[in-house]
Amino acid sequence: MTNALTRGLGLGLALAMVLPAQQSDQDEMIARRDKKLAAEFLKRAAWLTDFDAAKEQAAEDDQLIFAYLTRSFAA
């Protein structure tokens, strides 16, 4: 029982240290995404950032989807 309690406390402590760092990383990725979305070449078209909405519109307009993928933002 003591080993399980010790492991549980250790896991809790590890999570308490990691979660704030993950939020900081998430904030940084959001800032990078926003900076990329503000790029001049992206302002030349009406881009959608919601994939389901893009699929709907593509189906309505009988068009293909052109996707610009980047790895700096991942949720």
C-alpha positions as CSV (number, residue, x, y, z in Angstrom):
1,M,0.0,0.0,0.0
2,T,2.8,2.4,0.8
3,N,4.5,1.8,-2.5
4,A,1.3,2.5,-4.4
5,L,0.8,5.7,-2.4
6,T,4.4,6.8,-3.0
7,R,4.1,6.1,-6.8
8,G,0.8,8.0,-6.9
9,L,2.3,11.0,-5.1
10,G,5.3,10.8,-7.4
11,L,3.1,10.7,-10.5
12,G,1.0,13.6,-9.2
13,L,4.2,15.7,-8.6
14,A,5.5,14.9,-12.1
15,L,2.2,16.0,-13.6
16,A,2.1,19.1,-11.6
17,M,5.5,20.0,-13.0
18,V,4.7,19.1,-16.6
19,L,1.3,20.6,-17.0
20,P,2.4,24.3,-16.6
21,A,5.2,23.7,-19.2
22,Q,2.6,22.2,-21.6
23,Q,0.4,25.3,-21.3
24,S,3.4,27.5,-22.0
25,D,4.2,25.4,-25.0
26,Q,0.6,25.6,-26.1
27,D,0.6,29.4,-25.8
28,E,3.8,29.6,-27.8
29,M,2.3,27.4,-30.6
30,I,-0.8,29.6,-30.7
31,A,1.3,32.7,-31.1
32,R,3.3,31.0,-33.9
33,R,0.0,30.0,-35.6
34,D,-1.4,33.5,-35.4
35,K,1.8,34.9,-36.8
36,K,1.7,32.5,-39.8
37,L,-2.0,33.3,-40.4
38,A,-1.1,37.0,-40.6
39,A,1.4,36.3,-43.5
40,E,0.7,38.4,-46.6
41,F,0.3,35.4,-49.0
42,L,-2.5,34.0,-46.8
43,K,-4.4,37.3,-47.1
44,R,-4.9,36.9,-50.8
45,A,-7.6,34.3,-50.4
46,A,-10.6,33.5,-48.1
47,W,-9.0,30.7,-46.1
48,L,-11.1,28.4,-43.8
49,T,-9.5,27.0,-40.6
50,D,-12.3,24.6,-39.9
51,F,-11.9,21.4,-41.9
52,D,-15.6,20.4,-41.6
53,A,-16.7,23.8,-42.9
54,A,-14.1,23.5,-45.8
55,K,-15.5,20.1,-46.7
56,E,-19.0,21.5,-46.8
57,Q,-18.1,24.5,-48.9
58,A,-16.1,22.4,-51.3
59,A,-19.0,20.0,-51.7
60,E,-21.4,22.9,-52.4
61,D,-19.1,24.6,-54.9
62,D,-17.9,21.2,-56.4
63,Q,-14.3,22.2,-55.7
64,L,-11.2,20.5,-54.3
65,I,-9.7,21.5,-51.0
66,F,-6.3,23.1,-51.0
67,A,-4.7,22.6,-47.6
68,Y,-1.7,24.6,-46.1
69,L,-0.3,22.5,-43.3
70,T,2.2,23.6,-40.8
71,R,3.7,21.8,-37.8
72,S,4.2,24.7,-35.5
73,F,0.7,24.4,-34.1
74,A,-0.8,21.2,-32.9
75,A,-3.5,20.8,-30.3
